[in-house]
Amino acid sequence: MVLCTAPKRADSLAQNVYRYLRLVVNLFAFCRLRPVPIPEYPSLTSKDVTVVIPSLDGDGPELWDTVVSILGTEPCEIILVTIDANLHRAQMMVKTMCTLKIRVLSVPHPNKRFQMVRAIPDIHTDITVFADDDVTWPRTLLPWMLAPLEDERYGGVGTNQRLRRSEAPTLRQRVWDFLGALYLERRNFDCAACMYMDGGVPCLSGRTVAYRTKILRDDVFLRAFRNEEWLGQYKLNCDDDNFITRWLVSHGQKIMFQYHKEAEVQTTLENNWRFLKQCLRWSRSNWRSNITSMFCEGHIW
């Protein structure tokens, strides 16, 4: 029995040492990361930004709050891209907002990548920000996102995220909200630590992310983005943020994760059992992207 249990104890000890050593190293890196500061005289301002919001419904209170918060940052323009069936609803919502800063476009069928691509030819600013239709921006967001892009070597900038909790939640919703908040906090921690150690992140999250427009307009990029396949036969609709992150890395563009309170985006997650389905979708997405990065493209090596 002693001969059998000794190797198991050694393996267990090695695993624990690795786990806590990794935690200590990540804690050190997390605490050391500093965001790129806003320059005293920036060459990029909010007027150099177009915000693209892909949305399925094209209307609703969450989308309304998202658009209002983004308008508060004073971008040059917002392009809302929905599907043809909900185009009228989106147009009516924008009409009630009484602003000339929002344009509404549509695609025939639900497909986030195609919705993003639909907006790109209509963007006339140097910087494009993609945002989900359930986020809330602080008014201070854009200057912090633009700060790294003052350096031409940077092609993309991500933000840290917090959960916007349910209003008057039930006990069950509180539990799901807690799990969602933990997920986002862990992601912030991992991204900040990785950014300090090697200048990379697992992914620039598509909830809110900024890119140089010239990168998105490239014909080679657009063709690859629209037609990405998994295992050579499954055309991907999701994983748009993973694809663009890998594209930046493979084409020599630096990326930045701006971890700062004034660059903090609030978002919603499912507060019921469907949160598990979200986690499953994120897990599949991460596996696909990681395998592609390590064994198909290989640029990370």
N, C-alpha and C positions, 0 to 999 in steps of 0.2 A: 504493500500500500504506500509506503514512504517513497519508493522509487517512482510510483505512478503520479503521486500528488506533487512531488518536487518540481517537475517541469511546468505543471499548471500554475503553481504559485509564482514561479519565475516569470511566466508569460503575463500573469495578472499584474505583477509588480512593474514589469516593463511598460505595460499599457497605462497604468496609473501614472508612472513617471512621465511618459510622453504626454498624456492628457493634461496634467497640471503644468508641465513645462511649457506646453503650447499656450495654455491660458495665461501664464505669467508673461510670456513674450508678447502675446497679443495685447494684454493690458498695458504693457510698456509702450507698444507702438500706438495704441489708441490714445493714450495720454499725451504722446509726443506730437501727434498730427496737428498741424496748424493750417487753416484755410488760406488760400491766396487772398491777400487783402485787396480792397477796392482802391485803385490808384487815385491820387489827388486830382489828376486831370485825365479822366478816362477818354479814350477815343471811341469806345462803344457805349451807347446809351440804350434806354428802352425803345427809342425810336428806330433802332437798328434791328428790332426783334419782331418777327411774326410768329404768333402762337397758333398751332394746329391742334384741334380737338376732334379726334374721331369719336363718333357717338352713334349708337344703334338707334335709340329712341328719338333723338333729336329734340327732346323736350323733357320737362319734369323738374321738380324742385332741386334735386341734386345738381343737375346740369345748370340750372339757373344760378345757384350759389357759386358754382365753379366759374362761370363766365363773369359774374359780378366781381369775384375776388381777383380774377385775372385783369379785368378792366381797371381795377384799382392800381395796378402796377404800370399802367400807361404804355402798353406796347404799341407799335405802329399799327398792327392789325391782328384780328383774330379770324381764323378760317375754321368754321364748323363744318365737318364732313359727316353726313349721315347717309342713309339709304334712300332710294327713290320713293319708297312707300311712305316714308316719314318726312319727306322734304317740306311739304306744306306745313306740318306741325313745327318744324324748326324755323321756317320763315316767319310764322306767326309769333313765335316766342321772341325772335330777334326784333320784330317790328314793335312789340310792346316795350322793348328796352330803350327805344328812342336813341339809338347810337348809329353812327356811320362807320364805326370801326369793325363791324362784324360782317363777314360774307358767309353765305351758306352754299355748300356744294354737296353733291351726292354721287353715289355709285349704285349700280343696279342691285347688288346683293351684299349681304353682310360679309365683310372681309377687311380686317383692320389694316393689313398691308396695302391693299388696294385703295383704301380710304386715305392713308398717308400719302401714297404716290399721287392720288388725284389732286392733292393740294399743292404739291411741289412746283409745278409749272407756274402757279399763280403767286408764288412768293417772290417779293422784290426787295427783300432786306438781306443783309449779310448773315444774320443769325436766325435759325429756325428753332423754336421750342415746341416739342410735342408734349401734350398733357392729356391725361385721362379725364373722363367726364365726371369724376367724383372726387376731385382734389380741391383743396382750399389753399390759396397762396397768401403769404404775408406781403404787404406792400413793399417790403425791403428785399424781395427775392431777386429780381432781375439784376441789380448791380452786383450782387455776389456771384450770380451765375456767369455774368459777363467778364468778371475780373480775370479768370484764367485765360479767356479767349483774347485778351490783349496781346498774349504771346502767340504768334502764328503757328507755333509747334503744336498747340492744343487744338484738337478737333471736336471734342465732346466734353460736357460737364454734367455731372449728376448732383442730386441733392439728398440730404437726409430727410427721413420721413417719420411722422408720428400718426398714431391712430386717432381719428375723430370719433369719439365714443357716441353711443346711442343716447338719445334724449329719453329720460324717464325709463331706463331699461328695467326689465324683469331680472330676477336672480339668474335665470338661465342665460339671458343675454349678457349679463355682467361677466359670466364665466367665459363665454365665447369672445367677448371684447378683450378680456385679459389675455387669452391665448393669442389673439391677433396682435395686441400691443407687444407681447413678448417676441413674436415673429419679427416685427418691424425693428424692435430694439436690437435684437440679435443681428439683423441684417446691417443696421447702422454700425454696430460694433465691428463686424467682420470687414465691411468695406473700408472703414476708417483705418483699421489695423493694416489691412493689405495695402492701402494707398501709401501709408508711411513706409512700409518695408520695401516695396518694389515698384511703386507707382502704378499699380494695377488694381482692378476690382473684379469680382466675379461677373458683374454686369452693371451697366449704367441703366438703372430702372426706367422703364418707359412711362412711369406715372408722371414724371416731369423731368425732361432732359433736353439740353441744348446742344445743337450741332451747327457747324458752319454750313451754310446753304450750298456752297459750291461743291461740297462733298456729296450731298444728297442729289444734286442735279446731274452728276456724272452718269452717262448712259450705261457704262459697265456696271456701276453700282445698282442702278434702277433695274436692269435686266436680272442681275443676280438676286436682288431683294424680292422681286416679284415671283421668281421661279425657283426659290430654294426648295430642295427636296430632302427627305429623310430616307436613308437606305435606297436612294435612287428611284423611289416609286411613290412616296407619300408627300404630296405638296403641302408645305407648311403655311398656315394662316397666322398662327401665334408665333411666339419667339422673336418678334420683330426687334425688341431691344437687345436680345442676345446676338442676333445677326449683326446689327449695326456696331455693337461693341467689338465683336471679333473683326469686323471690317476695318475699323479704325486702327486696331492693333496690327493687323496684317499689312496695312498701308502706311505704317510709320507715324501715325498720328498719336500724340500723347493725350491722355484722358485725365480728368480730375474729379474727385469727389469732394464737394464743398461741405464739410461738416461744420455748421455754424447755426446758431439759434435763428439768425435772421435769414437763413437759407433753408428753413424747415417747412416742408410741405405736409399738410394734413390730408389724410385719405381715409376712406371707409373700407372695411372688409366685411364679409358675411358674419352675422352674429347669431348663426344657427348651425345646424349640422352641415349645411352647404360649405362652411369653412373648410371642412375636411376635403371636399372636392376641390376647393381652391388649392389646398396644400398638395394634393395629388397632381394637379395640373402643373404647379410650380416645380414639383419634383421631377416629373417627366421632362419638362422644359430644360431643367438644369442638367439632367443626365444627357439629353440629346446634345446640348451645347458643349458640355465638357468633353464628351467623346469626340465631337467634331473638332474641338480645339486641340486636343491631345494627339489624336490618331489620324485625322483626315487632313487638317490644315497644317498643324505642327508649328505655327508661327511663335507660339509661346515658348518653345524650347530655345 
